[in-house]
Amino acid sequence: MLSRLLVPLQYLYLCWRTEQLAAKAGKSGRGHARAMQRAEAAAEGVETLQIRFPKVTDWVDARRQRDALRAHLSA
């Protein structure tokens, strides 16, 4: 029961963290190599959750896509 709350939150956090670190790694400068390593680790966490909890992560992905489409259409 607790996984229904924690898995989506952890999944969203790891997706957000991966995007942020990948953006930081895309910039040239100090620390970009380390940021890329951290982004890869976060991406591995996302993949692990997708394998262990496919129904939950698919639901979260569908919800995110629907919300993004709704925001795009309303803008």
TILUM-131030 format. One record per atom (N, C-alpha, C): residue number from 1; residue in one letter; atom name; z, y, x. Coordinates in steps of 0.05 Angstrom, whole numbers, plus 32768, in hexadecimal, padded with zeros to 4 digits. Atoms other than C-alpha are relative to their C-alpha. Layout:
<atoms>
{num->NUM residu->A atome->CA zz->Z yy->Y xx->X}
...
</atoms>
This chain:
<atoms>
{num->1 residu->M atome->N zz->8000 yy->7FE8 xx->8010}
{num->1 residu->M atome->CA zz->8000 yy->8000 xx->8000}
{num->1 residu->M atome->C zz->8000 yy->8019 xx->8011}
{num->2 residu->L atome->N zz->7FFE yy->7FE9 xx->7FEE}
{num->2 residu->L atome->CA zz->8011 yy->802F xx->8038}
{num->2 residu->L atome->C zz->7FE5 yy->8005 xx->800E}
{num->3 residu->S atome->N zz->801A yy->7FFC xx->7FF3}
{num->3 residu->S atome->CA zz->7FCD yy->8023 xx->8057}
{num->3 residu->S atome->C zz->7FEC yy->8010 xx->7FEF}
{num->4 residu->R atome->N zz->8011 yy->7FEF xx->8011}
{num->4 residu->R atome->CA zz->7FAC yy->8044 xx->801B}
{num->4 residu->R atome->C zz->8004 yy->801D xx->8005}
{num->5 residu->L atome->N zz->7FFB yy->7FE4 xx->7FFA}
{num->5 residu->L atome->CA zz->7FCC yy->8085 xx->8030}
{num->5 residu->L atome->C zz->7FF9 yy->8006 xx->801E}
{num->6 residu->L atome->N zz->8002 yy->7FFA xx->7FE3}
{num->6 residu->L atome->CA zz->7FCC yy->8080 xx->807C}
{num->6 residu->L atome->C zz->7FE4 yy->7FFC xx->800B}
{num->7 residu->V atome->N zz->801B yy->8006 xx->7FF4}
{num->7 residu->V atome->CA zz->7F87 yy->8062 xx->808A}
{num->7 residu->V atome->C zz->7FED yy->8017 xx->7FFA}
{num->8 residu->P atome->N zz->8012 yy->7FE9 xx->8004}
{num->8 residu->P atome->CA zz->7F60 yy->809A xx->8067}
{num->8 residu->P atome->C zz->8007 yy->8019 xx->8010}
{num->9 residu->L atome->N zz->7FF7 yy->7FE9 xx->7FF1}
{num->9 residu->L atome->CA zz->7F8A yy->80CF xx->8089}
{num->9 residu->L atome->C zz->7FF9 yy->7FFD xx->801E}
{num->10 residu->Q atome->N zz->8006 yy->8005 xx->7FE4}
{num->10 residu->Q atome->CA zz->7F83 yy->80AF xx->80CD}
{num->10 residu->Q atome->C zz->7FE2 yy->8001 xx->8005}
{num->11 residu->Y atome->N zz->801D yy->8000 xx->7FFD}
{num->11 residu->Y atome->CA zz->7F38 yy->80A5 xx->80C2}
{num->11 residu->Y atome->C zz->7FF5 yy->801C xx->8000}
{num->12 residu->L atome->N zz->800A yy->7FE4 xx->8001}
{num->12 residu->L atome->CA zz->7F2D yy->80EE xx->80AF}
{num->12 residu->L atome->C zz->8008 yy->800F xx->8019}
{num->13 residu->Y atome->N zz->7FF7 yy->7FF3 xx->7FE8}
{num->13 residu->Y atome->CA zz->7F57 yy->8105 xx->80EA}
{num->13 residu->Y atome->C zz->7FEE yy->7FF8 xx->8018}
{num->14 residu->L atome->N zz->8010 yy->8009 xx->7FEA}
{num->14 residu->L atome->CA zz->7F30 yy->80DA xx->811B}
{num->14 residu->L atome->C zz->7FE3 yy->800A xx->7FFE}
{num->15 residu->C atome->N zz->801B yy->7FF4 xx->8003}
{num->15 residu->C atome->CA zz->7EED yy->80F1 xx->80FE}
{num->15 residu->C atome->C zz->8000 yy->801D xx->8009}
{num->16 residu->W atome->N zz->7FFF yy->7FE4 xx->7FF9}
{num->16 residu->W atome->CA zz->7F02 yy->8139 xx->8105}
{num->16 residu->W atome->C zz->8004 yy->8004 xx->801E}
{num->17 residu->R atome->N zz->7FFB yy->7FFE xx->7FE3}
{num->17 residu->R atome->CA zz->7F1D yy->812F xx->814B}
{num->17 residu->R atome->C zz->7FE7 yy->7FF9 xx->8010}
{num->18 residu->T atome->N zz->8019 yy->8008 xx->7FF2}
{num->18 residu->T atome->CA zz->7EDD yy->810C xx->8161}
{num->18 residu->T atome->C zz->7FEC yy->8017 xx->8000}
{num->19 residu->E atome->N zz->8013 yy->7FE9 xx->8002}
{num->19 residu->E atome->CA zz->7EB3 yy->8146 xx->8147}
{num->19 residu->E atome->C zz->8009 yy->8017 xx->8012}
{num->20 residu->Q atome->N zz->7FF6 yy->7FEA xx->7FF0}
{num->20 residu->Q atome->CA zz->7EDF yy->817A xx->8168}
{num->20 residu->Q atome->C zz->7FFD yy->7FFB xx->801E}
{num->21 residu->L atome->N zz->8002 yy->8006 xx->7FE3}
{num->21 residu->L atome->CA zz->7EE2 yy->8157 xx->81AC}
{num->21 residu->L atome->C zz->7FE3 yy->7FFE xx->8009}
{num->22 residu->A atome->N zz->801C yy->8002 xx->7FF9}
{num->22 residu->A atome->CA zz->7E97 yy->8149 xx->81AB}
{num->22 residu->A atome->C zz->7FF4 yy->801C xx->8003}
{num->23 residu->A atome->N zz->8009 yy->7FE4 xx->7FFE}
{num->23 residu->A atome->CA zz->7E8A yy->8193 xx->819E}
{num->23 residu->A atome->C zz->800A yy->800D xx->801A}
{num->24 residu->K atome->N zz->7FF5 yy->7FF5 xx->7FE8}
{num->24 residu->K atome->CA zz->7EB8 yy->81A5 xx->81D7}
{num->24 residu->K atome->C zz->7FF2 yy->7FF4 xx->8019}
{num->25 residu->A atome->N zz->800D yy->800E xx->7FEA}
{num->25 residu->A atome->CA zz->7E97 yy->8172 xx->8205}
{num->25 residu->A atome->C zz->7FE3 yy->800A xx->8003}
{num->26 residu->G atome->N zz->801B yy->7FF6 xx->7FFE}
{num->26 residu->G atome->CA zz->7E53 yy->818F xx->81F4}
{num->26 residu->G atome->C zz->7FFE yy->801A xx->800F}
{num->27 residu->K atome->N zz->8000 yy->7FE7 xx->7FF1}
{num->27 residu->K atome->CA zz->7E67 yy->81D1 xx->8214}
{num->27 residu->K atome->C zz->8003 yy->7FF9 xx->801D}
{num->28 residu->S atome->N zz->7FFC yy->8005 xx->7FE3}
{num->28 residu->S atome->CA zz->7E61 yy->81D4 xx->825F}
{num->28 residu->S atome->C zz->8018 yy->8010 xx->8009}
{num->29 residu->G atome->N zz->7FE8 yy->7FF2 xx->7FF6}
{num->29 residu->G atome->CA zz->7E9F yy->81E7 xx->8284}
{num->29 residu->G atome->C zz->8015 yy->7FEC xx->8007}
{num->30 residu->R atome->N zz->7FEA yy->8011 xx->7FF8}
{num->30 residu->R atome->CA zz->7EE2 yy->81CD xx->8299}
{num->30 residu->R atome->C zz->8009 yy->7FEE xx->7FE9}
{num->31 residu->G atome->N zz->7FF5 yy->8013 xx->8014}
{num->31 residu->G atome->CA zz->7EFC yy->8190 xx->8274}
{num->31 residu->G atome->C zz->7FED yy->7FF3 xx->7FED}
{num->32 residu->H atome->N zz->8013 yy->800C xx->8013}
{num->32 residu->H atome->CA zz->7EBC yy->817D xx->8251}
{num->32 residu->H atome->C zz->7FFD yy->7FE2 xx->8004}
{num->33 residu->A atome->N zz->8001 yy->801D xx->7FFB}
{num->33 residu->A atome->CA zz->7EBB yy->8138 xx->8272}
{num->33 residu->A atome->C zz->8018 yy->7FF2 xx->7FF3}
{num->34 residu->R atome->N zz->7FE8 yy->800C xx->800C}
{num->34 residu->R atome->CA zz->7F02 yy->812A xx->825C}
{num->34 residu->R atome->C zz->7FFE yy->8001 xx->7FE2}
{num->35 residu->A atome->N zz->8003 yy->7FFF xx->801D}
{num->35 residu->A atome->CA zz->7EF2 yy->8142 xx->8216}
{num->35 residu->A atome->C zz->7FED yy->7FEB xx->7FF6}
{num->36 residu->M atome->N zz->8013 yy->8015 xx->8008}
{num->36 residu->M atome->CA zz->7EB8 yy->8112 xx->8214}
{num->36 residu->M atome->C zz->800E yy->7FE5 xx->7FFF}
{num->37 residu->Q atome->N zz->7FF1 yy->8019 xx->7FFF}
{num->37 residu->Q atome->CA zz->7EE6 yy->80D9 xx->8228}
{num->37 residu->Q atome->C zz->8012 yy->7FFE xx->7FE7}
{num->38 residu->R atome->N zz->7FEE yy->8000 xx->8017}
{num->38 residu->R atome->CA zz->7F17 yy->80EC xx->81F1}
{num->38 residu->R atome->C zz->7FF0 yy->7FFD xx->7FE6}
{num->39 residu->A atome->N zz->8011 yy->8003 xx->8018}
{num->39 residu->A atome->CA zz->7EDE yy->80F2 xx->81BE}
{num->39 residu->A atome->C zz->7FF7 yy->7FE3 xx->7FFD}
{num->40 residu->E atome->N zz->8008 yy->801C xx->8001}
{num->40 residu->E atome->CA zz->7EC7 yy->80AC xx->81D0}
{num->40 residu->E atome->C zz->8017 yy->7FEF xx->7FF7}
{num->41 residu->A atome->N zz->7FE9 yy->8010 xx->8008}
{num->41 residu->A atome->CA zz->7F0D yy->8091 xx->81C8}
{num->41 residu->A atome->C zz->8005 yy->8004 xx->7FE2}
{num->42 residu->A atome->N zz->7FFC yy->7FFB xx->801D}
{num->42 residu->A atome->CA zz->7F13 yy->80B3 xx->8183}
{num->42 residu->A atome->C zz->7FEA yy->7FF2 xx->7FF0}
{num->43 residu->A atome->N zz->8016 yy->800E xx->800E}
{num->43 residu->A atome->CA zz->7ECF yy->8096 xx->8170}
{num->43 residu->A atome->C zz->8005 yy->7FE2 xx->7FFE}
{num->44 residu->E atome->N zz->7FF9 yy->801C xx->8000}
{num->44 residu->E atome->CA zz->7EE7 yy->8051 xx->8183}
{num->44 residu->E atome->C zz->8016 yy->7FFB xx->7FEA}
{num->45 residu->G atome->N zz->7FEC yy->8002 xx->8015}
{num->45 residu->G atome->CA zz->7F23 yy->805D xx->8155}
{num->45 residu->G atome->C zz->7FF4 yy->8000 xx->7FE4}
{num->46 residu->V atome->N zz->800F yy->7FFE xx->801A}
{num->46 residu->V atome->CA zz->7EF4 yy->8070 xx->811C}
{num->46 residu->V atome->C zz->7FF3 yy->7FE5 xx->7FFB}
{num->47 residu->E atome->N zz->800D yy->8019 xx->8003}
{num->47 residu->E atome->CA zz->7ECC yy->8031 xx->8128}
{num->47 residu->E atome->C zz->8013 yy->7FE9 xx->7FFA}
{num->48 residu->T atome->N zz->7FEC yy->8014 xx->8005}
{num->48 residu->T atome->CA zz->7F0A yy->8006 xx->8129}
{num->48 residu->T atome->C zz->800A yy->8001 xx->7FE3}
{num->49 residu->L atome->N zz->7FF7 yy->7FFD xx->801C}
{num->49 residu->L atome->CA zz->7F21 yy->8022 xx->80E6}
{num->49 residu->L atome->C zz->7FE9 yy->7FF7 xx->7FED}
{num->50 residu->Q atome->N zz->8016 yy->8008 xx->8010}
{num->50 residu->Q atome->CA zz->7EDB yy->8017 xx->80CA}
{num->50 residu->Q atome->C zz->7FFE yy->7FE1 xx->7FFE}
{num->51 residu->I atome->N zz->8001 yy->801E xx->8000}
{num->51 residu->I atome->CA zz->7EDE yy->7FCD xx->80DE}
{num->51 residu->I atome->C zz->8018 yy->7FF5 xx->7FF1}
{num->52 residu->R atome->N zz->7FE8 yy->800C xx->800C}
{num->52 residu->R atome->CA zz->7F26 yy->7FC1 xx->80C7}
{num->52 residu->R atome->C zz->8003 yy->8007 xx->7FE2}
{num->53 residu->F atome->N zz->7FFD yy->7FF8 xx->801C}
{num->53 residu->F atome->CA zz->7F23 yy->7FE8 xx->8085}
{num->53 residu->F atome->C zz->7FE6 yy->800B xx->7FF6}
{num->54 residu->P atome->N zz->801B yy->7FF6 xx->8008}
{num->54 residu->P atome->CA zz->7EDA yy->7FEC xx->806F}
{num->54 residu->P atome->C zz->8000 yy->800D xx->7FE4}
{num->55 residu->K atome->N zz->8001 yy->7FF4 xx->801B}
{num->55 residu->K atome->CA zz->7EE8 yy->7FFB xx->8025}
{num->55 residu->K atome->C zz->800C yy->801C xx->8001}
{num->56 residu->V atome->N zz->7FF3 yy->7FE5 xx->7FFF}
{num->56 residu->V atome->CA zz->7F17 yy->8035 xx->8035}
{num->56 residu->V atome->C zz->7FEE yy->8014 xx->800E}
{num->57 residu->T atome->N zz->8010 yy->7FED xx->7FF0}
{num->57 residu->T atome->CA zz->7EEA yy->8054 xx->806A}
{num->57 residu->T atome->C zz->7FE6 yy->8006 xx->7FF2}
{num->58 residu->D atome->N zz->8018 yy->7FFB xx->800F}
{num->58 residu->D atome->CA zz->7EAC yy->804C xx->803F}
{num->58 residu->D atome->C zz->8005 yy->8014 xx->7FE9}
{num->59 residu->W atome->N zz->7FF8 yy->7FEE xx->8015}
{num->59 residu->W atome->CA zz->7ED0 yy->806F xx->8006}
{num->59 residu->W atome->C zz->8004 yy->801C xx->800A}
{num->60 residu->V atome->N zz->7FFB yy->7FE5 xx->7FF4}
{num->60 residu->V atome->CA zz->7EE6 yy->80A8 xx->8034}
{num->60 residu->V atome->C zz->7FE5 yy->800C xx->8008}
{num->61 residu->D atome->N zz->801A yy->7FF6 xx->7FF8}
{num->61 residu->D atome->CA zz->7E9F yy->80AF xx->804F}
{num->61 residu->D atome->C zz->7FF0 yy->800A xx->7FE8}
{num->62 residu->A atome->N zz->800E yy->7FF8 xx->8018}
{num->62 residu->A atome->CA zz->7E81 yy->80B1 xx->800A}
{num->62 residu->A atome->C zz->800B yy->801A xx->7FF4}
{num->63 residu->R atome->N zz->7FF2 yy->7FE8 xx->800A}
{num->63 residu->R atome->CA zz->7EB4 yy->80E5 xx->7FF4}
{num->63 residu->R atome->C zz->7FF9 yy->8018 xx->8011}
{num->64 residu->R atome->N zz->8007 yy->7FEA xx->7FEE}
{num->64 residu->R atome->CA zz->7EA6 yy->8110 xx->8031}
{num->64 residu->R atome->C zz->7FE3 yy->8009 xx->7FFC}
{num->65 residu->Q atome->N zz->801D yy->7FF9 xx->8004}
{num->65 residu->Q atome->CA zz->7E5A yy->810D xx->8026}
{num->65 residu->Q atome->C zz->7FFD yy->800E xx->7FE5}
{num->66 residu->R atome->N zz->8002 yy->7FF4 xx->801B}
{num->66 residu->R atome->CA zz->7E63 yy->811E xx->7FDC}
{num->66 residu->R atome->C zz->800A yy->801C xx->8001}
{num->67 residu->D atome->N zz->7FF5 yy->7FE5 xx->7FFE}
{num->67 residu->D atome->CA zz->7E8F yy->8159 xx->7FEC}
{num->67 residu->D atome->C zz->7FEE yy->8013 xx->8011}
{num->68 residu->A atome->N zz->8012 yy->7FEF xx->7FF0}
{num->68 residu->A atome->CA zz->7E5F yy->8172 xx->8022}
{num->68 residu->A atome->C zz->7FE7 yy->8007 xx->7FF0}
{num->69 residu->L atome->N zz->8017 yy->7FFA xx->8011}
{num->69 residu->L atome->CA zz->7E25 yy->816D xx->7FF2}
{num->69 residu->L atome->C zz->8007 yy->8014 xx->7FEB}
{num->70 residu->R atome->N zz->7FF7 yy->7FED xx->8015}
{num->70 residu->R atome->CA zz->7E4C yy->8191 xx->7FBC}
{num->70 residu->R atome->C zz->8003 yy->801C xx->800C}
{num->71 residu->A atome->N zz->7FFD yy->7FE6 xx->7FF3}
{num->71 residu->A atome->CA zz->7E5E yy->81C9 xx->7FED}
{num->71 residu->A atome->C zz->7FE5 yy->800C xx->8008}
{num->72 residu->H atome->N zz->801B yy->7FF6 xx->7FF8}
{num->72 residu->H atome->CA zz->7E16 yy->81CE xx->8005}
{num->72 residu->H atome->C zz->7FF1 yy->800B xx->7FE8}
{num->73 residu->L atome->N zz->800E yy->7FF8 xx->8018}
{num->73 residu->L atome->CA zz->7DFB yy->81D3 xx->7FBE}
{num->73 residu->L atome->C zz->800C yy->8019 xx->7FF4}
{num->74 residu->S atome->N zz->7FF3 yy->7FE9 xx->800C}
{num->74 residu->S atome->CA zz->7E2E yy->8207 xx->7FA9}
{num->74 residu->S atome->C zz->7FFC yy->8019 xx->8012}
{num->75 residu->A atome->N zz->8003 yy->7FE9 xx->7FEE}
{num->75 residu->A atome->CA zz->7E20 yy->8234 xx->7FE6}
{num->75 residu->A atome->C zz->7FE5 yy->800E xx->7FFC}
</atoms>
